[in-house]
Each structure stands twice: as structure tokens, then as C-alpha cells.
Amino acid sequence: MPPSVRSTRKGQRGGGGVSDGGGSPTRALPYLYAVLRVVPRVEREEFINAGVVVFSRPGRFLGVRTHLDAAKLRALDPSCDHSLVAAYLAGIEAVAGGKKDAGPIAGLDRSERFHWIAAPSNTIIQPSPVHPGLTTDPAATLDRLFAALVL
């Protein structure tokens, strides 16, 4: 794991900061993340990762990145409407961004929007369990998780 990012585990103790690679300690920020999964046929329990949501209350950060691989989706369910699922994912991004035209959920605070996005659901887009971590840069962590788990 890069020196600016580490995960937390129950019972782990730390000094409250992590190195930025240059020797000076920086403030580690706790964050939560969930992977957004597309499950076109719930009865088959097959899914593809299509996005990541990261939330850090002390970092005042909520971000979502999505990418829907049309070929993978067709492999799981040829009848699934790629453009409709992509529109749903774009709607989740709009809610996370607090866009005024994204409906009343987008008007909630960051914490409430994260918990709405990460709440378990029986829809075609389902979040993974929520995972914790520590970072000095929530936006960079979103990019790293997105590259590792979705792309």
C-alpha cells in the first residue's frame, strides 16, 4: 500500500498520522468506501463492479466514480439495457455531487447521501459492504480504489 494510505483493522494502534513519503507526518483522515455492483439477474448472484463511493467526514469529501463495461454486462445478461443502467449510475454520481436537479436526496448532507448510496438494496445496482480506511487524500484514494476495483 502507498505510504499515504493504509487500512484500519480492529485492535490496531497507530500514532495518528502517516508519512507523506518525505518524512514529515501528515494528518490521516478516516474514510469509508463501498463498491457499486451491477447485478443484472439477482437470482444468479453474478455481478460486475461499476463504481466506487468514498466518504470522509473530517476530509469533507464525498465522491463517486463509475464506469460500466458494456461487454461484461452483455456477457452476464444480453437483454440488460446498458444505457438505462449507465443512466442510473450517472444519477448516483449526481446525488453524491449534490446536484440540484438530482432530486431531494441530493439536498441532504454528505453523510446522509453516502449512507443512502451505500445502503443495501435489491435493485440492479447494489453496494458492497462498507469498508474503512485511513488516507491523507480522499480524492486520490477514490482514484486508486476505482482503478483497482473497477477498471
Order of alpha helices (4+ residues) and beta strands (2+ residues): beta-beta-beta-beta-beta-beta-alpha-alpha-alpha-beta-beta-alpha
